[in-house]
Amino acid sequence: MEQFRLGRPEEADGIFAMYRAAAVRGRKNGSSAWDDDYPDLRTLQEDLAQGRLLVLEEGGAILACVSLLESEEPETEGLSWTPARACFPARLCVDPDRQGEGLGERVMRHLADHARAEGLGSIRLLAAVANPAANRLYERLGYRRTGLITLYGLEFSGYERLVR
């Protein structure tokens, strides 16, 4: 049975291996802009230590994960966000061997429920323009495109979904 929970620091190596495998597969099939430097182990360890990495597991195996940040990066100020208290998911990763099974959608639906329960008004995120699967997912889930920005030498679409 699938369940959502916070990731644990001792799971860092396994989750990082999933990140690396997803980055390699994503570069091969054009679904990801992740490279050898991002996401890095240090960032993952910080997310775990601060209790902001949510995992979806089944039978002890981690199927997907996402970091849930309390605010977006300062460089996103040019995007047309709705004035609301928001959360900012980052680094959504689905085990490459399980991609195409709707796990990313389940994670994002769970995040909407979480945000609503926390009294937040919206979820804001960035998706690399070069990641068509992510962009299709967010649009299918009713996220509104808020503009385009360039960060780290890549073009990103901003998305927002009101959750109240």
N, C-alpha and C positions, 0 to 999 in steps of 0.2 A: 504494500500500500504506500502510495506517495505521501510525503509530508514535508512541510516547510519548517525550517528551524534556522537558528543562527549557526554559522560555521564556527568551528573550534580551531584554535591556534595549531593544534597538533595535526590538523588536516591540510596545512599549507602546502606541503610537498605534492600531495595528490591533486589538489585543486590547481596548483601551478602547472603540473603536468597536463591537466585538461586544458588550461589556457594555451599552453604551447602547442598542443595537438590541434586545437581549434584555430590558432593563428596559421599553422602550416596548411591545414585543409582550406581555410578561408582564402589564403593567398593563391592556392592552386585553382579553386573554383570561382574566384572573384567575389566572394561574399564577405570579405573582411579586409579592413585596412590595418589590422594588427600586424606588428612586425616583431623582430627579435628582441626589441627593447621595451615593447609595451604589450600588455601590462607586465610590470616587473614584479619580482618576488617581494621586494621591500614594500611596495604599495599594497600587495595582497596581505602581507603580514600586518601592516598597519590597519587595514580594514578588519581583519580578524581580531586583533587586539582591542580595537575600539568598538567591537560588537556591531559592525555595520555591513557584514557580509551575510546575506540570506542564501541558504542552499535549499534545493529541492532534492530530496533523496527518496530512494525506494530500496528496501531490503539492505540498508547500510551503504548502498552505492550512491554517490553524488551524481545527479543527472544534469543539474544546471545550477548556476549561481549568479548573483547580482549584488553589487555594492549599492547600498542605499545611503546617499549623502543628504545632509540637511540643507545644503545650498549649492547652487551651481557655481561654476568657475566664474571669476570676475570678468573674463573675456567675453562672456555671453550677454553682457548688458545691452548690446545692440539688437537683440531679438525682441519681438513684441510679445512679451509675457503678459498674461492677465494679472492685475494686482491681486495677489492671494498668497497665503502661506503655502509653501510647496515643498515637496521632496524631489530629489534629483537622482534617479537611478543611473548607475554607470557600470561599465564592464560586464554587461549581460553575456553570459557564456553558457552554451549548451554543449554537453559532451558530443563531440563530432560523430560518434557512432550512434547517437540517438537523435541527431538533427532530422527534421522533417516529420517528427511525431507530435508536434504541437506543444512541446515543453516550454518554449519561449513565450508562447501565448499564455500558458497557464501561470508562468512566473509573473507576467505583466498584469494579468487579471488579479492575482493575489496581491500584488503591490497596490492596485487600485483599492481593494478592500482594506488593506493596511492603512493607506493614506486617509481613507474615509474614517476609519476607526480612530485615527490619531487627530481628527479634526482639521486635517489639511484641506486646502481648497483645490490643489492641482498637483499633477506630476509633470515635471519638465525634464526633457532629455535631449541629447544630441545623438545623431546617427550619421556616420560617414556617408556622404553621397555615394561613395564607391561600394557601399554595402546595400545592394538592392533588397536583400531578404529582410533586413532590419527595417528599412523604409516601408516596405509592403506591410510588415507586421504592425507597425505603429499606425499606419493609415487605416488598416483593416480594423484596428481596435478603437478607432475614433479620435486619434490624436490629431490636433490641428497643427499644420506647419506654421512656424512663427518666423521663418526667415532663414537665410544662409549666412554662415560665418566661416572664416578660415582660421584654423588653429593648428599648430604643429606642422604646418605645411600641407594640411589636408582641408578639404571643404566639407563642412558639416551642415546638415539641416537641423534646425531647432524644432522640437515638437512639444506640445503641451496638451494635456487632457484634464478637464475639470472633473473632480470626483465627488462633489457634494450632491 
